[in-house]
Amino acid sequence: MKYKELGYSSLEEYKKEFYETLMPSNNTKDYFVNWEKVYTRVNDLLPEIYLLNSLIKIDPSLREQKLEELFNLYPKTRKVIPLIIVVENKFSFLKIVNLDFHYRKIDLLKDNSKDLVQFSKDVGILELFNSIKDLHDYLVGVGVGRSSHGRKNRSGDIFEDIINDYLKTTGVQFIKEDRSFKFKEQYGKKNKKPDFMIYKNNKPIALIEVNFYNSTGSKPSEITESYSKLSNDLKGQIEFIWITDGPAWKDMRNPLDAAFEKVDYVMNYKQFTKHFPELIKKW
């Protein structure tokens, strides 16, 4: 860690400031629910949802027959089934009968109508129409639930947007997810586009990786190893800045302390915005 270049007398002084100025949260209004995605999924199938809604008002004994008719007459109604039970279109289905295991490959968009009706019965979709008043409202609720599971990914996206908005104010030339430069992400064993590439006089001078951690886990430890290696690989070519933030680092100091020893620039958001302008002038 090049702490002296940033005006600190010791690495301990720098680390102390890092941990004391971590963001307690980055839960902006966009973190909680991706409403656009929720309504897009539902509204794209509004006619089909209203057709299936008719199952609510008919005699339960007639639902199997009616559902099969809808699948045959309006094949696009099949696309609503994955939304109801939150699955992909294709998957394997295990049914246990008298302790025997029966596997069947399901394709919700291509299986014959009778099989699809039987599947809908087996997993409780037909029974669902006894309990709801409106399928559209139910699917919006399901979409909100699905969206909550994506919060971890949205947290990282939000932090990238925060960095992106800051870089715009500096006037520097940068490219988000620059396709012209890829590196091997060690823990994922795949080529990855950098979060940001900084250019000066149309030449790349710095690669920036960004992440935010609200909770502890194994991935932050893997990230520190990966970025330590990346920093070493890039030495003598371009600068590497790792911007990482979030309350989880207070409980995961050991792997991050190791990264401080190996990565030239590890900064939280406050430190980055504080030191980036002076770094750009030097590079």
Number of C-alpha atoms within 10 A of each C-alpha: 18 17 18 11 12 16 10 14 11 12 16 13 11 21 20 10 16 21 16 9 16 20 19 12 14 19 14 10 9 14 19 16 19 18 13 8 13 19 14 12 15 18 14 11 15 15 13 19 22 14 14 22 17 15 21 19 11 13 9 14 8 10 20 17 11 17 23 19 15 19 20 15 10 13 15 15 21 24 16 22 19 14 18 17 14 14 11 12 15 13 12 10 11 11 13 9 8 6 7 8 10 10 11 11 11 17 15 22 19 12 13 13 19 16 13 21 21 15 16 19 15 12 11 12 16 20 15 17 20 14 9 13 13 15 21 19 12 13 21 19 13 17 23 17 14 16 18 15 12 14 18 14 12 19 23 19 17 20 23 20 13 13 19 16 11 14 18 11 8 12 9 14 15 20 17 15 16 16 11 9 13 13 14 13 17 16 14 11 9 11 12 16 18 20 17 21 25 22 16 13 8 9 11 17 17 19 22 18 18 20 20 26 22 18 14 15 11 8 10 20 18 15 19 21 17 17 22 21 16 18 20 13 13 14 12 7 10 17 18 25 21 22 21 23 27 23 19 19 22 16 9 16 14 11 15 22 15 14 24 21 14 20 22 19 21 26 25 23 21 15 17 19 15 13 14 15 14 12 12 15 7 7 10
